[in-house]
Amino acid sequence: MMKNDVNLLWIVFWVLIGAAVSLLSFKLLKKNVESIQPPQADEKPKIGRLIFQRFGFLIVIALLIYLALRTEPIAAVAMAITTTVVTWVQVLVMNSKLKKQEERLKETDFGSN
């Protein structure tokens, strides 16, 4: 196996890791946001777990980028780009689903009047 093949394998490996971390991060973020309940009048909002988890994912991504830099510098760039693009795609997909759901609710509400 030539050195270029090994470099390509490292790049593919780190791209897959970046995509997996992005998918997991977004899934857990979505789950935590959905579980947030409005606070009662006399209590503070409970978002400490959400903040702690987001900070944890920031540290994990930083560590993974560092490890990718140690193995293959181009792989670190590819991983960062992949993580960003996968996150954006997830946000866009979720946004379009929410818009469709909102339109259906408006149609239902409008038709019931």
Helices and strands as residue ranges (DSSP letters): H 3-35, H 48-71, H 73-112
